[in-house]
């Protein structure tokens, strides 16, 4: 009985720091840093964009590209040059479509950019943008992005 109580108590105390770690993760962070907090965040936002769109790949892609286009428009508006940027992005949305966190990593074939300025750009974009899709629980999406955007849908 003492062993079970000790095991339960140990589980409670070890789970508490894990829950707090995603709160400690900055809104914008570099992928590959703070891995334990990142893993916790992925667990909390385990529903994917594809699941939210009922596995409709075209809808998921269209909405992701819409966010990338808004990001590009915002960069142009504030005169922040993102052309030539090739980046891995992991976006974490709240159920209402607001962005909670964004992880990023410049790809090796990207144009060089000051990463502090890039993080500041992503953070201000997050505050101004709400995703068109909502859900009953948090969700996320991880993929690459290139700027300027060339992959626009053309209706025939």
C-alpha positions in Angstrom: 0.0 0.0 0.0 2.8 2.4 0.9 4.4 1.6 -2.5 1.2 2.5 -4.4 0.8 5.7 -2.4 4.5 6.7 -3.1 4.0 5.8 -6.8 0.9 8.0 -7.1 2.5 10.8 -5.2 5.6 10.6 -7.4 3.4 10.7 -10.5 1.6 13.8 -9.3 4.8 15.7 -8.4 6.5 14.7 -11.7 3.5 15.6 -13.8 3.2 19.0 -12.4 6.5 20.3 -13.8 5.6 18.9 -17.2 2.3 20.8 -17.3 4.1 24.0 -16.3 6.8 23.6 -18.9 4.7 24.5 -21.9 3.7 27.7 -20.0 7.4 28.4 -19.7 8.0 28.0 -23.4 8.0 31.5 -25.1 5.2 32.2 -27.5 7.8 32.1 -30.3 10.7 29.6 -29.9 13.4 28.0 -31.9 12.8 24.3 -32.7 15.5 22.1 -31.1 15.7 24.2 -27.9 13.7 23.5 -24.7 12.8 20.0 -26.0 11.0 18.8 -22.9 8.7 21.8 -22.9 8.2 21.4 -26.7 7.2 17.7 -26.3 4.7 18.7 -23.6 3.2 21.4 -25.9 2.9 18.8 -28.7 0.9 16.6 -26.3 -1.4 19.4 -25.3 -2.0 20.3 -29.0 -2.1 16.8 -30.3 -5.0 17.3 -32.6 -3.7 18.1 -36.1 -4.9 20.6 -38.7 -5.7 17.7 -40.9 -7.9 16.2 -38.2 -9.7 19.5 -37.7 -10.5 19.6 -41.5 -11.9 16.0 -41.3 -8.8 14.8 -43.3 -9.6 17.1 -46.2 -6.0 17.8 -47.4 -7.1 20.5 -49.8 -8.9 22.4 -47.1 -6.0 22.0 -44.7 -3.5 23.2 -47.4 -5.7 26.1 -48.5 -6.1 27.4 -44.9 -2.4 27.0 -44.2 -1.5 28.9 -47.4 -4.0 31.6 -46.4 -2.1 32.1 -43.2 1.2 32.2 -45.1 -0.2 34.8 -47.4 -1.4 36.9 -44.5 2.1 36.5 -43.0 3.6 37.7 -46.2 1.2 40.7 -46.4 1.9 41.6 -42.9 5.7 41.5 -43.6 5.2 43.8 -46.6 3.0 46.2 -44.5 5.6 46.7 -41.8 8.4 46.6 -44.4 10.1 43.5 -42.9 11.8 41.5 -45.7 11.1 37.8 -45.6 11.8 37.1 -49.2 14.3 34.2 -49.5 13.3 32.9 -46.1 12.9 29.1 -46.0 11.7 27.9 -42.6 10.2 25.0 -40.7 7.2 26.2 -38.7 5.2 24.5 -36.0 2.0 26.5 -35.3 -0.1 25.8 -32.2 -3.6 27.2 -32.3 -6.1 27.6 -29.5 -9.6 26.3 -30.2 -10.7 29.8 -31.2 -8.1 30.0 -34.0 -5.7 32.3 -32.1 -2.1 31.3 -32.2 -0.7 30.2 -28.9 2.9 29.3 -29.8 5.0 29.1 -32.9 8.2 27.1 -33.2 10.5 27.9 -36.1 13.8 26.8 -37.5 15.6 28.3 -40.5 16.4 25.8 -43.1 20.0 25.5 -44.3 19.1 26.8 -47.7 17.4 29.9 -46.3 18.6 33.4 -46.7 20.4 34.6 -43.6 18.2 36.7 -41.3 18.6 38.0 -37.8 16.8 35.4 -35.7 15.8 37.9 -33.0 14.1 40.1 -35.6 12.4 37.0 -37.1 11.1 35.9 -33.7 9.8 39.4 -33.1 8.1 39.4 -36.5 6.4 36.1 -35.8 5.4 37.2 -32.3 3.7 40.4 -33.6 2.1 38.5 -36.4 0.6 36.0 -33.9 -1.0 38.8 -31.9 -2.7 40.2 -35.0 -3.8 37.0 -36.8 -6.6 34.5 -36.1 -6.8 31.3 -38.2 -10.0 30.8 -40.2 -10.5 27.4 -38.7 -11.7 26.7 -35.2 -12.0 23.5 -33.2 -13.4 22.2 -29.9 -9.8 21.7 -28.7 -6.3 23.0 -29.4 -4.6 21.9 -32.6 -1.3 22.2 -34.4 0.5 21.9 -37.8 4.1 21.4 -38.6 5.5 22.0 -42.1 7.9 24.2 -44.2 7.3 27.6 -45.7 9.1 29.6 -48.3 8.8 33.3 -49.0 7.8 34.7 -51.4 4.9 32.3 -51.8 4.7 30.7 -55.2 2.3 27.9 -54.5 -1.0 29.6 -55.0 -4.1 27.7 -56.1 -5.4 28.5 -59.5 -9.0 27.8 -60.4 -9.6 26.7 -64.0 
